Structures are given as C-alpha cells and as structure tokens.
Amino acid sequence: MDLTLDSVFADATERLAEAARNRRHAMHAPVVGTADGDLRIMVLREATADLARLRFHTDLRSAKISLIGESAPVSVLAYDPDARVQLRMRGEGRIEHSGPIADAAWDKAAASSRRCYLAETGPGGALDAAGSAIPEDLLHRAPTIDETLSGRANFAVLLVEVRSLDWLQLTHEGGIRARFRRNDAASPWQGSWIAP
Ligand SMILES: Cc1cc2nc3c(=O)[nH]c(=O)nc-3n(C[C@H](O)[C@H](O)[C@H](O)COP(=O)(O)O)c2cc1C
C-alpha cells in the first residue's frame, strides 16, 4: 500500500497509543526533552489520537517540574527499531498536580507504581548512601493502597500538547520522512513530505 500523509500520521498516533498500553512496546519509554537541553526517559501513559495530549507521570519534587510549570516547550523522541520508525515531537508541556486528569491517573495507578512517590527524598535530592530513599519496610514489597496515600502529595502529571511531529522511516532506498505542524490543538494538522 502506498503511504499517504494521512496514513503516516495515523501510523504515528496508533504507534504511540499502543506504546502507552503495552509496556513491552519499543516506544513505551520515550526520551523527553526540556528547554534547558536536559533529556530523560519517561513512561508514556496516554497518547490521544490527535496528539493533543501525551501524558506522563512524575514526581512533583523533580527538577523538571519548575522548568515546565504551567507552560514550557517540551520535546519527545521515540524509536521503534523493528519498524525503523523515529518519531520526533515538539509541543507545549504543563504540569498538573491537582485536577481531574491527575486525580484519575493517581486513582488508576497500582500500589506498586505508586511506591516511588513514597520516597523520603525527591528525585535529585542528596542521599548519604546509594539507594532509592523508599522507606526500608517497603523496599522489598508492594505497599498496600492505604500505605500509598501519602504519595499523592508527590504525584503529578506532565501533559504535552504536540504541535509538530516528524515521522521518519529508514528504508533500503534511503528513507521516507514527513512533517506535520499545527499552531495549537484547535487548528488542523498541516503535513508535508520532506527529505530524510
Ligand atoms: C525506564 C525508565 C523509566 C522512567 N520513567 C519515568 C517516568 O515515567 N516519570 C519520571 O518522572 N521519571 C521516569 N524515569 C526517571 C527519569 O529518567 C529521570 O531520571 C527523573 O525523572 C528525574 O529527572 P529530572 O531530574 O529531569 O526531573 C524513568 C527512568 C527510566 C530509566
């Protein structure tokens, strides 16, 4: 089947939606970049079909929280080596600590996933010795749901409204690349083919 700009865009969004559902998917943990030039791996939790929202979970005490705040440029990079597809996205990020999206995400999170928000020192904080800062008695077991409740104070979501998507597939013939842009989530995507 010949590729079209529509089919390429659908490939990207379906790939990301599946990556969010499937922890074994190659794009499950993309690289997230901030405007200070820093990069980090984050687990993709949700990708809406129009890319108006990529959702990640994070600790409110981490450095990227103040960097992103209510609005900041964020980039997301994912690669699927089997399909040889690279997705490069840029958009506007925002952190939400309270509100329906953060509340629903926390409610759905399993106790084992909530455990990292119980760490007594937040990400990047100094420790006297190597370790996770998770309370000793929870190091080797999942907490009960009741034991995780205090972690909610440290839990936040990073939401990214994607405004540009660069899709590249490497092929023996040199590759195929398309770029999609829009000004904001209310505007239509404009796609074009570009040289790889
Ligand atoms: C496989 C993997 C998955 C990760 N998932 C997340 C995640 O979902 N959210 C998160 O905030 N950090 C996640 N991290 C940790 C980040 O890469 C990073 O170290 C941490 O968020 C602190 O980043 P910061 O100092 O830029 O805030 C993950 C790391 C790895 C290796």
The ligand as an ORCA input file, in Angstrom:
! r2SCAN-3c Opt
* xyz 0 1
  C      12.977      3.037     32.144
  C      12.806      4.344     32.859
  C      11.539      4.844     33.048
  C      11.347      6.059     33.705
  N      10.074      6.549     33.832
  C       9.898      7.752     34.408
  C       8.593      8.331     34.464
  O       7.600      7.768     33.983
  N       8.462      9.552     35.061
  C       9.537     10.227     35.579
  O       9.352     11.339     36.073
  N      10.782      9.711     35.539
  C      10.982      8.492     34.963
  N      12.235      7.948     34.910
  C      13.355      8.688     35.566
  C      13.787      9.867     34.679
  O      14.503      9.389     33.547
  C      14.613     10.890     35.450
  O      15.768     10.292     35.953
  C      13.820     11.517     36.602
  O      12.506     11.799     36.184
  C      14.470     12.815     37.083
  O      14.521     13.714     36.005
  P      14.678     15.297     36.195
  O      15.852     15.481     37.104
  O      14.922     15.781     34.806
  O      13.401     15.814     36.785
  C      12.459      6.757     34.218
  C      13.731      6.255     34.023
  C      13.906      5.066     33.361
  C      15.305      4.543     33.173
*
